[in-house]
Amino acid sequence: MGFGDTFKDLTKKAQDAAAEHQDQIRAAVQKAQVTVNQQTGGKYEEKIAKAGAKAEALVESLKPSDPPSGAEPTGSPEP
C-alpha cells in the first residue's frame, strides 16, 4: 500500500466521519458565526454569513459512502 492509497483511505474516513456528524458540525459552525460576529461587533457580518453558508453547503454535500447497517435505502419505495 503506497502513500496515495493511504491518503485516499484517510480522506474517505474523514469524509465518512464528517457525514455521520453533520448536525454537530452544523451547530459548531453556527456557534462560531455568532461568536466571531460578537467579537467583531458586527463589522464583518456579511463575510461571516457567506463563510458560514459555504461551510453549511460543504457539510450538506458530504454523504456517507456506505449506509449504516440496518438503515433503509434512500429514495422512493417501489410499490
Secondary structure, DSSP 4 states (H G I P E B T S, - for coil): --HHHHHHHHHHHHHHHHHHTHHHHHHHHHHHHHHHHHHTTTTTHHHHHHHHHHHHHHHHH---SSPPTTPPPSSPPP-
